[in-house]
Structure formats: C-alpha cells, structure tokens
Amino acid sequence: MDRREFLRRSVAGLAFPGVSAILASCDPAPPDGNVDAAQRTSTADARSLAPTPPMGWNSWNVYGPGIHEGRILATADAMVDSGMRDAGWEYVLLDDGWQRVRGPRFLHDLEHDPDKFPRGIGFLADSVHEHGLKLGIYSGPGVETCAGYTGSGGHEREDAELSPRGASTT
C-alpha cells in the first residue's frame, strides 16, 4: 500500500478539510498508469470535500484581547481590498476579548462587550457577511477563557444556540 492509499484509508469517513486538501492534491494515477474505478471514485470524493483548507484571519494573532468593532470591520475591508477573499480566505474570527466580563461562567452570563461592540455582534456578523466573508466567534471550554473572560464551561449547548442578536446586551 502506497502513501496515498494509506492516507485515504486512514481518514475514510472523517471530515478533516486540511487532510482533504492534501488528498485532493495527490496524483490519482499510480506510477504504472493503471487506475481502477474504485480509485477514481476515491480521488473524486477527496476532491469534493475541500479544495483548500479553511482559511481565515484570527483577531488574537494581531490584537490579543484588544479587539473592537472598528478593527474587525477594517480587517474585513482589508481582506476584500487585498484580494485575500478572492484567493480563498473566507473567515474573520473573533477570538478572546469580545466578551463583556472577565470572570467565571457560574457568576456571569456570556455577553458581548457593548463598549467594544456598541452595535452588537449581530451587526458585526451582518457587516462581515456583506463583504462575502463568514464570522466565527471563540469561547473556551472552561468557565473562563484563556484570557480570563467568561467561558462556556457547563453551558456549551446553551451558548451554541445563542444567535448573534440573542447575545446582544444593548
């Protein structure tokens, strides 16, 4: 079994976009040029999963917890103006620091910071979507995030069901 076949069998049925991109880039034809129907189907399936790994910009890498509405909107503008969106970059990710409160979840609700995001996360999401991009938002699995803000620990399902408008505190 060659490396391509090993990878295909190892990840069969799993959804790993980065691995899918690797598999899609593999040469479908073995050195002898014989490609059977099963191998052609396997290669076609791999190519349909993800042409590239998910690509996006993460606020933590530039601003840490010092994010706010203006910086995120300027980033979305820059991703479009620079050609990043057209090259496949599709996500703007709000990392730690969008939350209103530093402190454990059992003492605080998960809310956005109205000083940093005065028009709310719903407005921010709509604006990012108007740029042809997607908005992602971070929360940690503990009661506090890595930067000490309110996390989702013990409230994962509840938080996953929050809509951007439902999370608004204004």
C-alpha positions as CSV (number, residue, x, y, z in Angstrom):
1,M,0.0,0.0,0.0
2,D,1.5,3.4,-1.0
3,R,1.3,6.6,1.0
4,R,-1.8,8.0,-0.9
5,E,-3.8,4.8,-0.3
6,F,-2.7,4.7,3.4
7,L,-4.0,8.3,3.8
8,R,-7.2,7.6,2.0
9,R,-8.0,4.6,4.1
10,S,-6.9,6.3,7.4
11,V,-9.3,9.2,7.0
12,A,-12.2,7.4,5.3
13,G,-15.4,8.8,6.7
14,L,-13.8,11.6,8.6
15,A,-14.1,15.3,7.8
16,F,-10.7,17.0,8.0
17,P,-10.6,19.8,5.4
18,G,-6.9,20.1,5.6
19,V,-6.4,16.4,5.0
20,S,-8.9,16.6,2.2
21,A,-6.9,19.2,0.5
22,I,-3.8,17.1,0.8
23,L,-5.6,14.1,-0.6
24,A,-7.0,16.2,-3.4
25,S,-3.5,17.2,-4.4
26,C,-2.3,13.6,-4.6
27,D,-1.7,12.3,-8.1
28,P,-4.6,9.9,-8.7
29,A,-2.6,7.8,-11.1
30,P,-0.2,5.2,-9.8
31,P,3.3,5.0,-11.5
32,D,2.1,2.2,-13.8
33,G,-0.8,4.4,-15.1
34,N,-3.5,1.8,-14.2
35,V,-6.4,3.5,-12.4
36,D,-9.3,1.3,-11.4
37,A,-12.8,2.6,-10.9
38,A,-12.6,2.4,-7.1
39,Q,-9.5,4.5,-7.0
40,R,-11.0,7.1,-9.4
41,T,-14.1,7.4,-7.1
42,S,-12.0,7.7,-4.0
43,T,-10.0,10.5,-5.6
44,A,-13.1,12.3,-6.8
45,D,-14.6,12.0,-3.3
46,A,-11.5,13.5,-1.8
47,R,-11.5,16.4,-4.2
48,S,-15.2,17.2,-3.4
49,L,-14.5,17.6,0.3
50,A,-12.5,20.8,0.3
51,P,-10.4,22.3,-2.4
52,T,-8.3,24.1,0.2
53,P,-8.2,24.0,4.0
54,P,-10.5,26.5,5.7
55,M,-8.7,29.8,5.6
56,G,-9.3,32.8,7.8
57,W,-7.9,35.7,9.8
58,N,-7.9,35.4,13.6
59,S,-8.0,38.5,15.8
60,W,-5.8,37.1,18.5
61,N,-2.8,36.9,16.3
62,V,-2.8,40.7,15.8
63,Y,-4.7,42.3,18.7
64,G,-5.0,39.7,21.5
65,P,-8.0,40.8,23.6
66,G,-7.7,44.4,22.3
67,I,-10.4,43.9,19.7
68,H,-13.3,46.1,18.9
69,E,-15.9,46.7,16.1
70,G,-13.7,49.2,14.1
71,R,-10.7,46.9,14.0
72,I,-12.8,43.9,12.9
73,L,-14.6,45.9,10.2
74,A,-11.3,47.3,8.9
75,T,-10.0,43.8,8.7
76,A,-12.9,42.7,6.6
77,D,-12.3,45.6,4.3
78,A,-8.6,44.8,4.0
79,M,-9.4,41.1,3.3
80,V,-11.5,42.2,0.3
81,D,-9.3,45.0,-0.9
82,S,-6.1,43.0,-0.7
83,G,-7.6,40.1,-2.7
84,M,-7.5,37.6,0.3
85,R,-11.2,36.8,0.0
86,D,-10.9,36.1,-3.7
87,A,-7.9,33.9,-3.0
88,G,-10.0,31.7,-0.7
89,W,-9.7,33.4,2.7
90,E,-13.3,33.3,4.0
91,Y,-13.4,33.6,7.8
92,V,-13.0,36.6,10.1
93,L,-12.6,35.0,13.6
94,L,-13.3,36.9,16.8
95,D,-11.0,35.4,19.4
96,D,-10.8,36.1,23.1
97,G,-11.8,39.6,24.3
98,W,-15.2,40.1,22.7
99,Q,-16.9,39.1,26.0
100,R,-18.2,41.7,28.4
101,V,-16.9,40.3,31.7
102,R,-13.7,38.7,33.0
103,G,-14.7,36.0,35.4
104,P,-16.2,32.5,35.7
105,R,-19.3,31.5,33.9
106,F,-21.1,30.4,37.1
107,L,-21.1,34.1,38.1
108,H,-21.7,35.8,34.7
109,D,-23.7,35.3,31.5
110,L,-21.9,35.1,28.2
111,E,-22.4,38.6,26.6
112,H,-20.5,40.7,24.2
113,D,-18.8,43.9,25.4
114,P,-21.0,46.8,24.5
115,D,-18.1,49.2,24.8
116,K,-16.1,47.3,22.2
117,F,-19.1,46.3,20.0
118,P,-21.7,49.0,20.5
119,R,-23.9,47.9,17.7
120,G,-23.8,44.2,18.8
121,I,-22.4,41.0,17.3
122,G,-25.4,40.7,15.0
123,F,-24.5,44.0,13.3
124,L,-20.9,42.8,13.1
125,A,-21.9,39.5,11.6
126,D,-24.2,41.2,9.0
127,S,-21.4,43.6,8.0
128,V,-18.8,40.8,7.6
129,H,-21.3,38.8,5.6
130,E,-21.9,41.8,3.3
131,H,-18.2,41.6,2.5
132,G,-18.7,38.0,1.3
133,L,-17.0,36.6,4.4
134,K,-18.1,34.5,7.4
135,L,-17.8,35.5,11.0
136,G,-16.5,33.0,13.6
137,I,-16.6,33.6,17.3
138,Y,-14.5,32.0,20.1
139,S,-15.4,30.7,23.5
140,G,-13.3,28.5,25.7
141,P,-14.4,25.1,27.1
142,G,-13.8,26.1,30.7
143,V,-15.7,28.5,32.9
144,E,-13.1,31.1,31.9
145,T,-11.3,31.6,28.6
146,C,-7.5,31.7,28.3
147,A,-7.6,35.5,28.8
148,G,-9.9,35.2,31.8
149,Y,-13.1,36.2,30.1
150,T,-16.4,34.3,30.7
151,G,-16.2,30.9,29.0
152,S,-18.8,28.3,28.0
153,G,-17.9,25.6,30.6
154,G,-21.1,23.8,31.6
155,H,-23.1,25.9,29.1
156,E,-21.9,24.6,25.8
157,R,-25.3,23.7,24.3
158,E,-26.9,26.9,25.6
159,D,-24.1,29.0,24.1
160,A,-24.1,27.2,20.8
161,E,-27.7,28.1,20.4
162,L,-27.2,31.8,21.0
163,S,-27.9,33.9,17.9
164,P,-25.8,37.0,17.4
165,R,-28.9,39.1,18.1
166,G,-29.9,37.0,21.1
167,A,-26.4,37.6,22.6
168,S,-26.8,41.3,22.3
169,T,-26.8,43.3,25.6
170,T,-27.8,46.6,24.1
